[in-house]
Amino acid sequence: MKWPDAISIKQIALAFVTGLLVLVSLIGGFAAYQTREVTYGLERHNREAAQSEMTTAVQRLLNQTQEQAANLANWDETRQQLVLPEYYNYWRDQRVYESGMLPSHFIRVALYTPSGSILAPSPAKISLPAQLPADLPLHQATNWLAGEGDSAALYHAFPVYADGHHQNLLGYGLIRLDFMPTLLQQEALHFTDSASVKLMLKSGEKLPAAKLFSALEFSARPDPERLRFQNILSRTLLALFILLVVIALAGFFVYNRLLVRPLHRLSQDIDAMQHGRFSLHSGRSQGMHITELENVRRSLYDYQLQLRELHGSLENQNREFHSQARQDALTGSHNRRAYEEDWENFRLELKNAPQGVAFLLFDCDRFKTINDTYGHAKGDRVLSLIADALVMALRANDRLYRLGGDEFATFLSRTTPVQAKQIAQRCQSLLEASVFSDLGINEPVGISIGIAFCAADQLEHIDDLPKQADIAMYTAKQPGRARIALYGEDTERASQTLVASRETSALFQALASPGMIEMHYQSIHALPGRKVDYYEALARIRYHDSLIMPDAFLPVVSSRRLEAGFDLAVLHQVDADLSSQQLPSGIGVSINLSAQSISRPEVVSQLLELSRHNARHPLILEITETSLITQMAEVRTYLDLLRTVNYRIAMDDFGTGYSPLRYLVDLPVDVVKFDISLINKLGQDDRAGQVVADFARMMSEAGYSLVAEGVETDAILRKVESLGIAHGQGYLLSRPVPLADIAASLSSQTAGINRIA
């Protein structure tokens, strides 16, 4: 179908090309006009800049001359010459230059009497400086210029008073300088042509300095960049015009050959498709007209509407899928996939814009305990509250990522270590303000934060930040820390612990290979008789024929959260030692366990299995008081269960931990072991020693069996015995030894008794 008054697309193309050429011509003419205006503007600017530059230079020279005159007028030597001019010639020709009062010999100075006559050193001889008048014209202006042959001189007269109040006139001074050399020498001219600077002053003619600029002629320095700009712009406009003409003609040809015929074919195909009679070879002989373009437009319009709706729906779904794929469903924060993508993109951005970067790693303290105690639903709710608090504490453009479990991370751009610590402290403050009691959780919920910082000039180490933040985070979890640690010197020890080391390797091998953990036993003596009542089992690790002591591997146990696994290995070794029956019947054994392990069912199960030895060896379970016990009710339940199978419960290291009195009240404790730090105070005759002694008496009266740890001197032992403490332990009484040594010692004692019998 054809539409009325249809015109050829070729005619439209020709009209378009013609209009384009006309438009290009108009643009070229306008550009040439604007170029000329810019050129005139630059010339005017140069003239104004030259005029301003010369005005500034002349004014600076006059000000400098006036300043020199003021300095000479206030100079004591100037007053001295007017009073006693015996050395006037020396003063005038050398002294003023040597002292720096005048910069160079291009400037001359002379002194005059109050009447205006030049200063005479003696009545017989008058010394007249070259080119300076013998009499000072007092009626003339202070500054003036005088033509002297082919040059001009600037004169500046000034009065000299005897004091600063200008009451007693001693005479006058006159400074003369060669105007043009001084002007051009003291000022670098950028906009003024130095060779064109002239002073239109005849020989003998005088001109006040105020009218100096009217007699000064100069011209602006030609700007070669302006001329080059004009040439480049003219050539560019011409080339652009020619290029556009060529492109227009070529486009017309290409448009006719490559666009008109395909459009005609496309129109026939679409029309046939709409009427259900589409043929691949139909209508190829017809030309391209506006009628066919209208058919194409209408057909494509219908298809475009459908495709746009479909495309919009797909875009919304893609955005939703993209968001869901990068968002943590539980907490609403970004997930690990988003973290990996953002971290990679951020590293690439740092190559173009170096800046200080901080990596913060967050880990919920004792989350597994909370999750196991209160259930996964409340554990999930705790994670959501933690994430909300962290997001509120971070800056507006910072993102929070949940890496997995109870571990979150973020990285801060354009920051410093101080700012990173402030943000970490804000995170902890907001979390402390969060309410968890509504969930039925009464224990404190906290986070440990590790911070690693990389300065802008050390971005080659950017990949180390996550690992360094992990080290710092484990450092923050160590007892006694503020739960925030910045990777650096304070994490050096933690770094050595967490990175592959001798102690780390030995610990993991010991947990995987039974027999590497070796128990040493230290005797605990009943007082005052000092008879061995029982032994405390102390763990060592046998590694390559050497012993690794607890202070070396226990930090690794704590940082790696291996308390339960390590305590299980210790219980297995104690079980093996007791099964060997190397200790005589009736001798008890105390076993150290961390508070975290008591709430683990597998540890309690092993303790119940170990209770079969109670008939032969009374067992005592020592809980370290330096550990924070969060599941108080559950721990109490397990301890009550263990007491039913004849375990005695001891509170170890009493006086060094979190809440000693609360533990004594809430837990079924039978024995209290005073830490060495308290026992040592008994040897002091001061208030601290008295407090410890009174506290020991009170504990004994309350029914607790007391053990004094760290007894190392006879004086301390006597003090402990005088307080009625039931048992003592320390290097004074015995040191930890292997079980085989104890068995050998007991055997030799038995043999000696038999010989005596």
C-alpha positions as MATLAB code, in Angstrom:
seq = 'MKWPDAISIKQIALAFVTGLLVLVSLIGGFAAYQTREVTYGLERHNREAAQSEMTTAVQRLLNQTQEQAANLANWDETRQQLVLPEYYNYWRDQRVYESGMLPSHFIRVALYTPSGSILAPSPAKISLPAQLPADLPLHQATNWLAGEGDSAALYHAFPVYADGHHQNLLGYGLIRLDFMPTLLQQEALHFTDSASVKLMLKSGEKLPAAKLFSALEFSARPDPERLRFQNILSRTLLALFILLVVIALAGFFVYNRLLVRPLHRLSQDIDAMQHGRFSLHSGRSQGMHITELENVRRSLYDYQLQLRELHGSLENQNREFHSQARQDALTGSHNRRAYEEDWENFRLELKNAPQGVAFLLFDCDRFKTINDTYGHAKGDRVLSLIADALVMALRANDRLYRLGGDEFATFLSRTTPVQAKQIAQRCQSLLEASVFSDLGINEPVGISIGIAFCAADQLEHIDDLPKQADIAMYTAKQPGRARIALYGEDTERASQTLVASRETSALFQALASPGMIEMHYQSIHALPGRKVDYYEALARIRYHDSLIMPDAFLPVVSSRRLEAGFDLAVLHQVDADLSSQQLPSGIGVSINLSAQSISRPEVVSQLLELSRHNARHPLILEITETSLITQMAEVRTYLDLLRTVNYRIAMDDFGTGYSPLRYLVDLPVDVVKFDISLINKLGQDDRAGQVVADFARMMSEAGYSLVAEGVETDAILRKVESLGIAHGQGYLLSRPVPLADIAASLSSQTAGINRIA';
ca = [
       0.000    0.000    0.000;
       1.248    3.493   -0.885;
       0.541    6.647    1.023;
      -0.422    9.845   -0.899;
       2.227   12.480   -1.688;
       5.041   10.024   -1.036;
       8.534   11.311   -1.747;
      11.763    9.457   -2.416;
      14.172    8.742    0.387;
      16.936    9.824   -2.030;
      15.438   13.287   -2.170;
      15.385   13.425    1.599;
      19.018   12.291    1.702;
      20.039   14.923   -0.881;
      18.212   17.622    1.034;
      19.883   16.465    4.230;
      23.348   16.574    2.653;
      22.682   20.035    1.218;
      21.446   21.289    4.558;
      24.474   19.744    6.241;
      26.841   21.596    3.895;
      25.011   24.863    4.499;
      25.131   24.256    8.249;
      28.840   23.471    8.101;
      29.429   26.697    6.157;
      27.521   28.699    8.749;
      29.375   27.033   11.596;
      32.698   27.686    9.836;
      31.863   31.367    9.352;
      30.761   31.714   12.959;
      33.921   29.941   14.133;
      36.078   32.298   12.048;
      34.267   35.286   13.518;
      34.701   33.966   17.027;
      38.376   33.275   16.317;
      38.898   36.867   15.236;
      37.147   38.121   18.362;
      39.276   35.862   20.525;
      42.417   37.151   18.761;
      41.447   40.768   19.331;
      40.624   39.959   22.916;
      44.053   38.363   23.430;
      45.792   41.393   21.932;
      43.794   43.732   24.163;
      44.587   41.553   27.154;
      48.322   41.677   26.304;
      48.223   45.478   26.066;
      46.395   45.760   29.362;
      48.750   43.274   30.986;
      51.781   45.220   29.686;
      50.349   48.504   30.963;
      49.592   46.968   34.368;
      53.047   45.409   34.464;
      54.813   48.717   33.714;
      52.652   50.588   36.226;
      53.535   48.026   38.879;
      57.249   48.137   37.975;
      57.439   51.957   38.107;
      55.482   52.099   41.362;
      57.684   49.398   42.886;
      60.814   51.391   41.878;
      59.398   54.594   43.433;
      58.429   52.726   46.595;
      61.862   51.129   46.785;
      63.544   54.536   46.384;
      61.267   56.020   49.050;
      62.093   53.135   51.390;
      65.830   53.616   50.831;
      65.424   57.334   51.553;
      63.546   56.590   54.781;
      66.258   54.151   55.871;
      68.975   56.746   55.207;
      67.007   59.470   57.033;
      66.699   57.258   60.121;
      70.304   56.049   59.979;
      72.454   57.428   62.823;
      75.490   57.684   60.539;
      73.521   60.002   58.236;
      72.784   62.346   61.166;
      76.436   62.088   62.246;
      77.661   63.254   58.811;
      75.365   66.270   58.889;
      76.753   67.222   62.315;
      80.439   66.225   61.843;
      81.187   65.776   58.131;
      84.867   64.902   58.530;
      84.470   61.501   56.803;
      81.673   62.537   54.528;
      83.450   61.531   51.292;
      84.174   58.044   52.645;
      80.650   57.726   53.959;
      79.114   58.798   50.642;
      81.376   56.772   48.311;
      81.848   53.547   50.283;
      80.111   53.338   53.630;
      76.515   53.526   52.335;
      77.210   50.612   49.944;
      79.210   48.490   52.393;
      76.457   48.799   54.997;
      73.820   47.720   52.473;
      71.828   50.956   52.739;
      72.121   51.328   48.954;
      72.195   48.233   46.729;
      74.633   49.307   43.989;
      76.771   52.138   42.636;
      74.129   52.887   40.002;
      72.459   54.815   42.833;
      74.176   57.906   44.222;
      73.484   59.891   47.380;
      74.429   63.321   48.689;
      73.670   65.305   51.841;
      72.637   68.960   51.994;
      72.510   71.582   54.685;
      69.167   72.909   55.927;
      69.595   75.797   53.476;
      69.858   73.389   50.538;
      73.619   73.582   49.885;
      75.557   70.405   49.390;
      77.410   69.248   52.466;
      81.048   70.501   52.616;
      83.534   68.519   54.676;
      85.614   71.725   55.333;
      85.327   75.420   54.504;
      88.199   75.133   52.053;
      86.867   72.330   49.865;
      83.472   71.234   48.654;
      83.150   67.637   47.525;
      80.419   67.335   44.896;
      79.256   63.829   43.847;
      79.148   63.324   40.131;
      75.871   64.257   38.458;
      74.307   65.606   41.694;
      73.265   69.302   41.953;
      75.266   71.606   44.222;
      72.079   73.192   45.539;
      68.916   71.347   46.399;
      65.776   72.966   44.937;
      63.676   72.985   48.078;
      60.646   74.336   46.272;
      60.594   71.371   43.911;
      58.647   68.116   44.416;
      60.169   65.340   46.471;
      60.500   63.021   43.442;
      61.319   64.187   39.951;
      62.984   63.014   36.764;
      65.595   64.985   34.876;
      66.807   64.489   31.335;
      70.585   64.162   31.214;
      71.815   63.707   27.682;
      70.502   60.440   26.284;
      69.450   59.160   29.670;
      67.146   60.142   32.464;
      67.757   60.213   36.189;
      65.294   59.815   39.042;
      65.870   62.095   42.047;
      64.364   61.672   45.488;
      64.932   64.309   48.175;
      64.268   63.672   51.808;
      64.689   65.611   55.101;
      66.921   64.383   57.930;
      65.876   65.187   61.510;
      67.834   64.877   64.717;
      65.124   62.822   66.430;
      62.110   60.743   65.670;
      59.680   63.584   66.419;
      60.851   65.600   63.403;
      61.448   68.725   65.505;
      65.110   69.493   64.719;
      66.000   69.572   60.981;
      69.643   68.644   60.401;
      69.557   68.854   56.605;
      68.479   66.992   53.509;
      69.487   63.959   51.523;
      69.206   63.357   47.810;
      69.179   59.975   46.055;
      69.891   59.806   42.356;
      69.548   56.718   40.200;
      69.660   55.980   36.481;
      66.007   55.447   35.799;
      65.886   53.137   32.782;
      68.726   50.678   33.696;
      67.443   50.430   37.259;
      63.838   49.900   36.148;
      64.703   47.158   33.648;
      67.234   45.522   35.952;
      65.024   45.234   39.030;
      61.929   43.896   37.233;
      61.529   40.900   34.886;
      59.011   41.922   32.242;
      56.746   39.184   30.883;
      54.183   41.115   28.881;
      56.201   44.208   27.922;
      58.848   44.367   25.217;
      61.917   45.622   27.112;
      63.484   47.077   23.968;
      60.423   49.253   23.372;
      60.465   50.938   26.792;
      61.417   54.637   26.349;
      61.125   57.773   28.469;
      60.267   60.800   26.306;
      62.305   63.390   28.232;
      64.629   65.959   26.657;
      68.033   66.821   28.061;
      67.658   69.347   30.868;
      63.918   68.793   31.116;
      62.475   67.957   34.499;
      59.323   66.015   35.196;
      57.589   65.307   38.533;
      57.476   61.617   39.346;
      53.676   61.773   39.509;
      53.626   62.480   35.746;
      56.252   59.897   34.917;
      53.879   57.372   33.325;
      52.594   59.945   30.819;
      56.108   60.297   29.374;
      56.785   56.549   29.332;
      56.308   54.715   26.043;
      56.304   50.959   25.537;
      54.633   48.211   23.547;
      53.311   44.787   24.438;
      55.448   41.790   23.685;
      54.102   39.818   20.723;
      52.601   36.470   21.720;
      53.892   33.688   19.420;
      51.370   31.256   20.915;
      48.510   33.465   19.725;
      49.829   33.473   16.150;
      50.346   29.723   16.287;
      46.819   29.323   17.666;
      45.386   31.350   14.775;
      47.218   29.294   12.176;
      46.273   25.962   13.735;
      42.633   26.960   14.128;
      42.373   28.205   10.543;
      43.908   25.030    9.147;
      41.698   22.906   11.410;
      38.515   24.644   10.273;
      39.451   24.269    6.642;
      40.322   20.600    7.065;
      37.106   20.009    9.029;
      35.027   21.659    6.324;
      36.629   19.567    3.577;
      36.264   16.404    5.666;
      32.586   17.037    6.327;
      31.917   17.663    2.625;
      33.662   14.414    1.703;
      31.818   12.508    4.409;
      28.476   13.953    3.336;
      28.993   12.957   -0.295;
      30.305    9.524    0.618;
      27.455    9.064    3.052;
      24.926    9.900    0.387;
      26.413    7.262   -1.900;
      26.602    4.625    0.827;
      23.127    5.547    2.038;
      21.688    4.950   -1.430;
      23.486    1.682   -2.042;
      23.441    0.077    1.390;
      20.368    1.513    3.104;
      17.636    2.313    0.571;
      17.428   -1.127   -1.026;
      17.588   -3.072    2.269;
      14.894   -0.837    3.749;
      12.620   -1.539    0.799;
      13.172   -5.270    1.185;
      12.655   -5.020    4.919;
       9.400   -3.138    4.407;
       8.062   -5.806    2.052;
       9.050   -8.569    4.437;
       7.398   -6.928    7.431;
       4.254   -6.155    5.424;
       4.084   -9.728    4.227;
       4.647  -10.962    7.779;
       1.720   -8.906    9.039;
      -0.598  -10.356    6.393;
       0.599  -13.916    6.810;
       2.107  -14.201    3.337;
       5.783  -13.630    4.125;
       8.130  -14.719    1.340;
      11.880  -14.503    1.381;
      12.096  -13.213   -2.238;
       8.997  -11.009   -2.381;
       9.093   -7.328   -3.429;
      12.824   -6.862   -4.052;
      12.309   -4.853   -7.299;
      10.400   -1.990   -5.703;
      12.164    1.204   -4.587;
      12.415    2.735   -1.131;
       9.795    5.461   -0.460;
       8.250    7.193    2.537;
       5.266    4.829    2.350;
       7.482    1.825    3.050;
       9.294    3.750    5.828;
       5.971    4.434    7.477;
       5.087    0.735    7.261;
       8.455   -0.129    8.787;
       8.006    2.425   11.547;
       4.528    1.186   12.414;
       5.503   -2.458   12.318;
       8.651   -1.915   14.346;
       6.694    0.239   16.773;
       4.373   -2.645   17.580;
       7.265   -5.013   17.996;
       9.166   -2.444   20.032;
       6.329   -2.139   22.526;
       6.264   -5.880   23.061;
      10.039   -6.152   23.262;
      10.220   -3.201   25.653;
       7.749   -4.824   28.029;
       9.634   -8.083   27.853;
      12.973   -6.351   28.240;
      11.746   -4.353   31.212;
      10.500   -7.497   32.903;
      13.807   -9.237   32.251;
      15.785   -6.278   33.599;
      13.766   -6.244   36.821;
      14.250   -9.972   37.248;
      17.965   -9.682   36.505;
      18.360   -6.911   39.059;
      16.451   -8.942   41.614;
      18.500  -12.052   40.889;
      21.708  -10.020   41.024;
      20.729   -8.559   44.391;
      19.658  -11.912   45.818;
      22.823  -13.583   44.586;
      24.931  -11.010   46.456;
      22.874  -10.547   49.608;
      22.884  -12.646   52.738;
      19.333  -13.880   53.283;
      19.640  -14.006   57.081;
      21.222  -10.668   57.987;
      20.511   -8.576   54.883;
      24.188   -7.720   54.551;
      26.274   -8.539   51.498;
      27.454  -12.125   51.158;
      30.818  -13.666   50.330;
      30.212  -13.514   46.586;
      29.609   -9.770   46.768;
      32.684   -9.443   48.979;
      34.915  -11.224   46.482;
      33.646   -9.117   43.572;
      33.839   -5.816   45.464;
      37.268   -6.597   46.879;
      38.653   -7.400   43.425;
      37.162   -4.223   41.926;
      38.431   -2.177   44.859;
      41.975   -3.507   44.366;
      41.846   -2.451   40.709;
      40.622    1.032   41.636;
      43.507    1.482   44.053;
      45.986    1.199   41.176;
      44.605    4.427   39.707;
      43.817    6.205   42.975;
      46.194    5.129   45.784;
      44.792    5.707   49.257;
      44.970    4.391   52.790;
      42.901    1.211   53.253;
      41.760   -0.581   56.406;
      40.321   -4.108   56.525;
      38.089   -4.903   59.519;
      37.187   -8.474   60.477;
      34.389   -9.050   63.022;
      33.762  -12.296   64.922;
      31.061  -12.920   67.508;
      32.483  -14.065   70.832;
      31.173  -17.422   72.077;
      28.544  -17.593   69.328;
      28.692  -21.382   69.070;
      27.941  -21.606   72.776;
      24.979  -19.232   72.408;
      23.738  -21.114   69.353;
      23.985  -24.507   71.053;
      22.421  -23.255   74.281;
      19.490  -21.176   73.041;
      18.852  -22.801   69.677;
      19.514  -21.904   66.079;
      16.517  -19.572   65.791;
      17.796  -17.289   68.530;
      21.323  -17.660   67.203;
      20.121  -16.404   63.817;
      18.375  -13.501   65.522;
      21.619  -12.626   67.345;
      23.471  -12.514   64.021;
      20.812  -10.209   62.569;
      21.082   -7.812   65.513;
      24.870   -7.833   65.262;
      24.692   -7.077   61.530;
      22.233   -4.210   62.145;
      24.522   -2.669   64.767;
      27.586   -2.963   62.533;
      25.803   -1.391   59.542;
      24.709    1.546   61.696;
      28.260    2.044   62.964;
      29.905    2.014   59.533;
      30.152    5.050   57.301;
      27.500    5.764   54.687;
      29.395    4.275   51.729;
      30.921    1.323   53.585;
      29.544   -2.164   53.027;
      29.230   -4.994   55.523;
      29.883   -8.539   54.283;
      28.985  -11.785   56.003;
      31.806  -14.167   55.154;
      30.188  -17.145   56.837;
      28.885  -18.257   60.217;
      29.404  -15.465   62.742;
      32.191  -13.746   60.802;
      31.695  -10.354   59.117;
      34.084   -8.048   57.277;
      34.339   -4.623   55.711;
      37.066   -2.566   54.080;
      37.412    1.180   54.534;
      38.768    3.479   51.840;
      40.490    6.815   52.416;
      41.101    6.174   56.091;
      43.819    6.039   58.735;
      44.523    3.556   61.549;
      43.075    6.023   64.079;
      39.852    6.424   62.099;
      39.571    2.653   61.629;
      39.889    2.126   65.392;
      37.251    4.785   66.028;
      34.841    2.990   63.696;
      35.607   -0.324   65.422;
      34.932    1.233   68.817;
      31.662    2.646   67.486;
      30.709   -0.864   66.338;
      31.291   -2.257   69.811;
      29.427    0.629   71.449;
      26.336    0.160   69.286;
      26.420   -3.600   69.846;
      26.633   -3.090   73.611;
      23.564   -0.858   73.338;
      21.627   -3.604   71.539;
      19.080   -5.486   73.625;
      19.452   -9.264   73.680;
      17.491   -9.875   76.851;
      14.270   -9.894   74.808;
      15.575  -13.111   73.283;
      16.103  -14.605   76.727;
      19.888  -14.255   76.444;
      21.346  -12.854   79.655;
      25.011  -13.518   78.885;
      26.986  -10.656   77.282;
      27.097  -10.764   73.483;
      30.248   -9.176   72.102;
      32.458   -9.118   69.060;
      36.194   -9.225   68.542;
      37.523   -6.940   65.815;
      40.771   -7.341   63.938;
      42.073   -4.373   61.944;
      44.740   -4.396   59.243;
      45.883   -1.160   57.596;
      47.758   -0.537   54.366;
      49.150    2.917   53.581;
      48.830    4.480   50.132;
      52.536    3.937   49.413;
      52.444    0.238   50.368;
      49.590   -1.029   48.206;
      51.729   -3.855   46.900;
      50.862   -5.572   50.227;
      47.095   -5.051   49.832;
      46.485   -8.789   49.371;
      47.847   -9.437   52.880;
      45.124   -7.389   54.622;
      42.537  -10.196   55.085;
      45.165  -12.506   56.594;
      46.542   -9.731   58.809;
      43.044   -8.793   59.976;
      42.431  -12.466   60.842;
      45.599  -12.500   62.963;
      44.588   -9.254   64.646;
      41.099  -10.605   65.320;
      42.436  -13.693   67.084;
      44.757  -11.437   69.035;
      41.738   -9.391   70.130;
      40.077  -12.569   71.453;
      42.898  -13.258   73.888;
      41.998  -12.666   77.564;
      42.752   -9.235   78.938;
      42.432   -7.399   75.616;
      39.914   -4.722   74.662;
      38.429   -6.911   71.877;
      39.980   -4.612   69.240;
      43.435   -5.263   67.819;
      45.355   -3.464   65.084;
      47.773   -5.605   63.150;
      51.314   -4.519   63.937;
      53.777   -4.864   66.755;
      51.120   -5.815   69.310;
      50.073   -8.756   67.113;
      53.573  -10.012   66.389;
      53.301  -12.791   68.934;
      49.838  -13.752   67.735;
      51.161  -13.769   64.183;
      53.892  -16.137   65.144;
      51.318  -18.323   66.888;
      48.813  -18.416   64.062;
      51.290  -18.812   61.241;
      52.958  -22.180   60.817;
      55.416  -22.587   63.689;
      57.015  -25.289   65.748;
      54.386  -25.025   68.487;
      51.476  -24.983   66.039;
      52.782  -27.988   64.169;
      53.427  -29.855   67.395;
      49.935  -29.099   68.721;
      48.111  -30.339   65.648;
      50.263  -33.465   65.471;
      49.576  -34.115   69.162;
      45.823  -33.856   68.618;
      46.040  -36.210   65.661;
      48.578  -38.673   67.122;
      47.866  -40.224   70.572;
      50.893  -40.410   72.815;
      52.504  -37.069   71.968;
      50.795  -35.427   74.951;
      52.798  -36.321   78.034;
      51.426  -35.746   81.521;
      53.683  -34.526   84.311;
      52.439  -34.675   87.873;
      53.059  -32.192   90.683;
      52.301  -33.326   94.200;
      49.857  -31.458   96.442;
      50.631  -31.818  100.130;
      48.301  -31.930  103.113;
      49.223  -29.365  105.751;
      50.710  -29.189  108.275;
      52.039  -32.740  107.949;
      53.157  -32.144  104.330;
      52.093  -35.613  103.241;
      51.350  -36.108   99.545;
      47.553  -36.204   99.235;
      47.120  -36.107   95.456;
      48.815  -35.015   92.236;
      47.874  -32.353   89.664;
      48.151  -33.582   86.053;
      49.970  -31.005   83.883;
      50.173  -31.422   80.099;
      53.360  -31.274   78.034;
      53.890  -32.074   74.336;
      56.745  -34.381   73.373;
      57.991  -33.145   69.966;
      61.233  -34.353   68.344;
      62.750  -35.512   71.651;
      62.015  -32.207   73.397;
      59.229  -30.993   75.651;
      57.042  -28.043   74.683;
      55.720  -26.287   77.774;
      52.140  -24.962   78.238;
      53.071  -21.291   77.903;
      54.149  -22.053   74.319;
      51.201  -24.102   73.049;
      48.247  -22.868   75.152;
      48.025  -19.540   73.230;
      47.672  -21.611   70.055;
      44.914  -23.668   71.699;
      43.063  -20.491   72.680;
      43.499  -18.640   69.371;
      42.496  -21.688   67.318;
      39.566  -22.517   69.637;
      40.868  -26.012   70.246;
      40.018  -26.143   73.958;
      37.570  -29.025   73.692;
      39.796  -31.114   71.423;
      42.854  -30.514   73.564;
      41.019  -31.305   76.800;
      39.738  -34.556   75.292;
      43.308  -35.519   74.383;
      44.420  -34.741   77.962;
      41.602  -36.873   79.412;
      42.577  -39.799   77.187;
      46.196  -39.560   78.341;
      45.205  -39.322   82.034;
      42.976  -42.363   81.516;
      45.937  -44.256   80.082;
      48.205  -43.195   82.966;
      45.702  -44.247   85.618;
      45.059  -47.531   83.846;
      48.782  -48.322   84.098;
      48.382  -48.411   87.927;
      51.758  -46.800   88.495;
      50.256  -44.638   91.237;
      49.454  -46.379   94.521;
      45.834  -46.770   95.459;
      44.357  -43.898   97.449;
      46.439  -41.186   95.753;
      44.120  -38.757   93.974;
      44.600  -36.888   90.681;
      43.341  -33.414   89.738;
      42.704  -32.577   86.083;
      42.626  -29.088   84.528;
      39.848  -28.271   82.062;
      38.817  -24.999   80.448;
      35.385  -23.628   81.263;
      34.417  -23.853   77.579;
      34.941  -27.609   77.574;
      32.636  -28.285   80.532;
      29.615  -27.431   78.385;
      30.631  -29.840   75.620;
      28.740  -33.161   75.774;
      31.665  -35.166   74.373;
      33.959  -33.869   77.161;
      31.390  -34.642   79.864;
      30.939  -38.106   78.381;
      34.707  -38.739   78.592;
      34.738  -37.517   82.208;
      31.971  -39.944   83.065;
      33.992  -42.709   81.441;
      37.058  -41.656   83.466;
      35.101  -41.777   86.741;
      35.647  -45.564   86.896;
      39.037  -44.759   88.445;
      37.461  -42.937   91.402;
      37.450  -46.048   93.538;
      41.240  -46.310   93.319;
      42.208  -42.675   92.688;
      39.871  -39.882   93.883;
      39.456  -37.426   91.026;
      39.309  -33.625   91.240;
      38.189  -31.464   88.330;
      39.888  -28.034   88.203;
      38.111  -25.258   86.307;
      40.256  -22.281   85.352;
      38.723  -19.165   86.905;
      40.334  -16.896   84.257;
      37.843  -18.194   81.671;
      34.566  -16.378   81.200;
      31.663  -18.785   81.775;
      28.628  -17.646   79.780;
      26.407  -20.766   80.066;
      26.262  -20.773   83.834;
      23.126  -22.908   84.160;
      24.330  -25.552   81.736;
      27.800  -25.732   83.333;
      26.222  -26.076   86.787;
      24.060  -28.942   85.529;
      27.063  -30.805   84.150;
      29.113  -30.213   87.326;
      26.269  -31.530   89.500;
      26.192  -34.605   87.274;
      29.931  -35.131   87.684;
      29.683  -34.775   91.455;
      27.210  -37.667   91.488;
      30.039  -39.897   90.217;
      32.332  -38.660   93.032;
      34.228  -35.877   91.249;
      35.300  -32.998   93.464;
      35.147  -29.560   91.826;
      38.012  -27.097   92.296;
      38.209  -23.448   91.243;
      41.739  -22.966   89.857;
      43.739  -19.705   89.748;
      41.271  -18.045   92.112;
      41.674  -14.258   92.232;
      42.843  -13.650   88.652;
      39.717  -13.932   86.508;
      36.320  -12.453   85.748;
      33.801  -13.019   88.561;
      35.252  -15.243   91.303;
      32.548  -14.656   93.924;
      29.759  -15.223   91.389;
      31.333  -18.527   90.376;
      31.606  -19.626   94.006;
      27.934  -18.808   94.578;
      26.512  -20.234   91.339;
      28.722  -23.310   90.848;
      29.096  -26.407   93.100;
      32.713  -25.745   94.116;
      34.408  -27.885   96.775;
      38.032  -26.717   96.566;
      39.408  -23.196   96.014;
      43.014  -22.890   94.787;
      44.471  -19.492   95.638;
      46.577  -18.153   92.748;
      50.295  -17.558   93.301;
      49.729  -13.797   92.998;
      47.555  -13.902   96.152;
      49.817  -16.334   98.024;
      52.868  -14.101   97.485;
      51.045  -11.228   99.185;
      50.946  -13.276  102.388;
      54.660  -12.627  102.728;
      54.022   -8.862  102.862;
      53.327   -7.182  106.171;
      50.886   -4.710  104.713;
      47.188   -4.273  104.094;
      47.237   -6.478  100.973;
      48.650   -9.412  102.906;
      46.127   -8.887  105.702;
      43.233   -8.817  103.222;
      44.357  -12.133  101.662;
      44.791  -13.725  105.083;
      41.361  -12.605  106.267;
      39.788  -13.776  103.035;
      41.439  -17.209  103.423;
      40.049  -17.545  106.961;
      36.588  -16.543  105.746;
      36.708  -19.123  102.938;
      37.786  -21.847  105.358;
      34.975  -20.976  107.746;
      32.530  -21.125  104.803;
      33.472  -24.788  104.316;
      35.748  -24.570  101.276;
      38.908  -26.661  101.188;
      41.777  -24.285  100.318;
      44.946  -24.968   98.326;
      47.850  -22.516   98.266;
      49.527  -22.455   94.845;
      53.073  -21.243   94.223;
      54.570  -21.955   97.658;
      58.253  -21.316   97.032;
      59.723  -20.112  100.364;
      59.680  -21.392  103.937;
      58.240  -18.085  105.149;
      55.270  -18.390  102.817;
      54.768  -22.029  103.837;
      54.725  -21.140  107.529;
      52.224  -18.336  106.868;
      50.008  -20.715  104.888;
      50.105  -23.302  107.691;
      49.302  -20.655  110.308;
      46.149  -19.692  108.373;
      44.898  -23.281  108.443;
      44.992  -23.740  104.669;
      44.470  -27.450  104.036;
      46.895  -28.055  101.163;
      50.002  -26.532   99.645;
      51.576  -26.770   96.186;
      54.753  -25.242   94.809;
      58.392  -25.637   93.894;
      59.401  -25.596   97.576;
      57.518  -28.871   98.060;
      58.021  -30.522   94.655;
      58.261  -29.894   90.924;
      56.217  -31.559   88.143;
      57.777  -34.872   87.089;
      56.813  -37.686   84.680;
      54.673  -40.524   86.019;
      57.532  -42.975   85.591;
      59.720  -40.946   87.978;
      56.970  -40.964   90.604;
      56.563  -44.722   90.253;
      60.331  -45.275   90.544;
      60.524  -43.053   93.648;
      57.631  -44.863   95.325;
      59.198  -48.220   94.464;
      62.539  -47.270   96.031;
      60.789  -46.011   99.156;
      58.888  -49.311   99.452;
      62.106  -51.311   99.019;
      63.829  -49.257  101.759;
      60.958  -49.860  104.168;
      61.080  -53.607  103.475;
      64.813  -53.719  104.208;
      64.276  -51.929  107.516;
      61.507  -54.385  108.404;
];
